[in-house]
Amino acid sequence: MKSAVETLNPTRVRLTVEVPFEELKPSLDAAYKKINQQVTVKGFRQGKIPARVIDQRFGRGAVLEEAVNDALPKFYTEAVNEGELNVLGQPEVDITELKDGELLAFTAEVDIRPAIEIPDYSGIEVEVDAVEVSEEDIDKSVEQLRERFASTSPVERAAQDGDVLTVDLEAKVDGEVLEDGVAQGVTYTVGSGELLDGIDEAVTGLEAGGTATFTSELKGGSAEGKEAEVKVVVTEVKSRELPELDDDFAQLASEFDTFEELRADSRKRLEQMKKYDQATQAQEKVLDELLKLVEVPMPEKLLADEIQTRKHNLEHHQLGQMGLDLAKYLEIQGKTEEEFDAETKEQAEKGIKTQFILDELVNKEKLNVSQEELTEHLMRRAQSSGMSPDQFAQAVVEGGQVPMLVGEVARGKALAVVVEAATVKDSNGEVIDLDDEDETAETVVAEVEGADEKPEA
């Protein structure tokens, strides 16, 4: 076999391959064997039909086609290896010559990973938010905990803001009650903004047994988006009682004996959360600065495939789970389809560019991924996907996505190397020493590359 490589542009090549006919013999033998198992000829046992009879009955062309289809992947791979090419995606193959007994010639156009030069990145400087926890932050955190321990008790009075009601609902469109427009025994907190627009005004002031009618746009069901006349009947009114913020509450809601200890723990937790957010912010900003430093040619076919994949994942996974289609999603977001397409393209380009640059850094810095690092990353990804570690691991293995996870970890380590070399200051001008860089970097890399979701088995 002879092969040659022609560079079409920095991200695409054309392979020209010539294969002497004798090198097709194993594939020809396999083709005759396969056809032998699929056809019957009177006078011959199945699997024992001579080659000349198959040629006469079914045509030599059918055998050659089967043999070429079998041989092409092998010869293409040999040509890629000979050319020392780092190919991306599937090739576009064109058979240019097929002379029986003489020669097979074909071309294959394919995207390749572009050569990238990583410049000195030690001068990168970014600013992140300072970790500051105010008394107001602590108050809000404690109040949220207090809300969880609220109790309710029935009252014989008109409903008011904050009360918990039990209601029956009936929705009509064009005077007809919808089949899925009736619900009984629904629990609703006045002022929560849930269920339907207009319900708060309708139920406020009603006692148990009271009825009101209001108009609202339906948020789901068979008549989603249509104006409906909704009848609401209040069957029970309960008041919510919040516990006193004292030592008894601390003992009820936590492992602490005093309320001051509970507040101190809340401060500590908020500081930890803000430090994690600060680290993530630093990763994102350093990555953005790194991307500005490196020129990356963009493979067109790879970009088109990535855009299509992101659209598919959004429409068939994320939006599908929420019961939305793309048109409704764009309406909610206040975007046109053109704006959505432009954003998706920009995100796809950033994801591809990030992967190329960080992969080059992985090679340059000779970074490896240990089994322990891979396991820890898998556990984090499983948690964020809502799957158990065992379920997530099984889906990853069945989907052949282990290399993808290894790549995420390696690229996270590469980004951590860049962050370590960069200068990160907070909004107060203090230089920040970030902990757990690898972990936050892996998360940032997965999000940028659009890979931070459930694996497909």
Long-range contacts (C-beta under 8 A, 24 or more apart in sequence): 1-75, 1-78, 1-79, 3-78, 3-79, 3-82, 3-83, 5-83, 5-85, 8-109, 9-297, 10-114, 10-115, 10-297, 11-111, 11-112, 11-113, 11-114, 11-297, 11-298, 11-299, 11-300, 11-302, 12-109, 12-110, 12-111, 12-112, 12-299, 12-300, 12-301, 13-83, 13-85, 13-109, 13-110, 13-112, 14-107, 14-108, 14-109, 15-76, 15-79, 15-80, 15-83, 15-91, 15-107, 15-108, 15-109, 15-110, 16-105, 16-107, 17-75, 17-76, 17-79, 17-105, 17-106, 17-107, 17-108, 18-103, 18-104, 18-105, 19-71, 19-75, 19-103, 19-104, 19-105, 20-103, 21-99, 21-100, 21-101, 21-102, 21-103, 21-104, 23-71, 23-75, 24-67, 24-68, 24-71, 24-104, 26-71, 27-67, 27-68, 27-70, 27-71, 27-74, 28-63, 28-64, 28-67, 30-66, 30-67, 30-70, 31-63, 31-64, 31-66, 31-67, 31-70, 32-63, 34-66, 35-62, 35-63, 35-66, 60-100, 64-98, 64-100, 68-95, 68-98, 68-104, 71-104, 72-106, 75-104, 75-106, 76-108, 79-108, 80-110, 85-110, 85-112, 86-112, 86-113, 87-111, 87-112, 87-113, 88-112, 88-113, 88-299, 88-302, 89-299, 89-301, 89-302, 89-305, 111-299, 111-300, 111-301, 111-302, 112-299, 113-356, 113-359, 114-296, 114-297, 114-299, 114-356, 116-294, 116-296, 116-356, 116-357, 116-360, 117-294, 118-294, 118-357, 118-360, 118-361, 118-364, 119-293, 119-294, 121-290, 121-293, 121-418, 121-421, 121-422, 122-421, 122-422, 124-286, 124-289, 124-290, 124-293, 124-418, 124-421, 124-422, 124-423, 125-289, 125-422, 125-423, 125-424, 125-425, 126-282, 126-285, 126-286, 126-289, 126-422, 126-423, 126-424, 126-425, 127-285, 127-424, 127-425, 127-426, 127-427, 128-278, 128-281, 128-282, 128-285, 128-424, 128-425, 128-426, 128-427, 128-432, 129-274, 129-277, 129-278, 129-281, 129-426, 129-427, 130-278, 130-426, 130-427, 130-428, 130-430, 131-271, 131-274, 131-275, 131-278, 131-426, 132-274, 133-267, 133-270, 133-271, 133-274, 137-270, 138-263, 138-266, 138-267, 138-270, 141-266, 141-269, 141-270, 142-245, 142-262, 142-263, 142-266, 145-253, 145-254, 145-266, 146-242, 146-243, 146-245, 146-249, 146-253, 147-242, 148-253, 149-242, 149-243, 149-249, 149-252, 149-253, 150-240, 150-241, 150-242, 150-243, 151-240, 151-241, 151-243, 152-238, 152-239, 152-240, 152-241, 153-238, 153-239, 153-241, 154-236, 154-237, 154-238, 155-237, 155-238, 155-239, 156-207, 156-208, 156-237, 157-207, 157-237, 158-204, 158-205, 158-206, 158-207, 158-210, 158-237, 159-190, 159-203, 159-204, 159-205, 159-206, 159-207, 159-234, 159-237, 160-190, 160-204, 160-205, 161-190, 161-191, 161-200, 161-204, 162-189, 162-190, 162-191, 162-239, 162-240, 163-189, 163-190, 163-237, 163-238, 163-239, 163-240, 164-188, 164-189, 164-190, 164-238, 164-239, 164-240, 165-189, 165-190, 165-203, 165-234, 165-236, 165-237, 165-238, 166-234, 166-235, 166-236, 166-238, 167-203, 167-232, 167-233, 167-234, 167-235, 168-232, 168-233, 168-235, 169-230, 169-231, 169-232, 170-230, 170-231, 171-218, 171-223, 171-228, 171-229, 171-230, 171-231, 172-228, 172-229, 172-230, 172-231, 173-218, 173-223, 173-226, 173-227, 173-228, 173-229, 178-221, 178-222, 178-223, 178-228, 179-222, 180-221, 180-222, 181-218, 181-221, 181-223, 181-228, 185-235, 189-240, 196-230, 198-230, 199-230, 199-232, 202-230, 202-232, 203-232, 203-234, 206-234, 206-237, 207-234, 207-237, 208-234, 208-235, 208-236, 208-237, 209-233, 209-234, 209-235, 210-234, 220-323, 225-328, 275-435, 276-436, 276-440, 278-426, 278-432, 278-434, 279-434, 279-435, 279-436, 279-437, 279-440, 280-440, 280-443, 280-444, 282-419, 282-424, 282-432, 282-434, 282-440, 283-415, 283-419, 283-437, 283-440, 283-441, 283-443, 283-444, 284-444, 286-415, 286-418, 286-419, 286-422, 286-424, 287-354, 287-415, 287-418, 287-444, 287-448, 289-422, 290-357, 290-415, 290-418, 291-350, 291-353, 291-354, 291-357, 294-353, 294-357, 296-352, 296-353, 296-356, 296-357, 298-349, 298-352, 298-353, 299-352, 302-352, 303-345, 303-348, 303-349, 303-352, 306-348, 306-351, 306-352, 306-450, 307-344, 307-345, 307-348, 309-450, 310-344, 310-347, 310-348, 310-450, 311-344, 313-450, 313-453, 317-453, 317-454, 318-453, 347-450, 348-450, 350-448, 351-448, 351-449, 351-450, 354-411, 354-445, 354-448, 354-449, 355-407, 355-411, 355-449, 358-410, 358-411, 358-414, 358-415, 358-445, 359-407, 359-410, 359-411, 359-414, 361-411, 361-414, 361-415, 361-417, 361-418, 362-410, 362-411, 362-413, 362-414, 365-414, 365-417, 367-410, 367-413, 367-414, 367-417, 368-410, 369-406, 369-409, 369-410, 369-413, 373-409, 373-413, 373-438, 374-405, 374-406, 374-409, 376-439, 377-405, 377-408, 377-409, 377-412, 377-442, 378-405, 380-439, 380-442, 380-443, 381-405, 381-446, 381-452, 384-452, 385-453, 385-454, 385-455, 386-454, 387-454, 392-454, 392-455, 394-457, 395-454, 395-455, 395-456, 395-457, 396-455, 398-457, 399-455, 399-456, 399-457, 401-455, 401-456, 404-451, 408-442, 408-445, 408-446, 408-449, 408-451, 409-438, 409-442, 411-441, 411-442, 411-445, 412-438, 412-439, 412-441, 412-442, 412-443, 412-444, 412-445, 413-438, 413-441, 415-441, 415-444, 415-445, 416-441
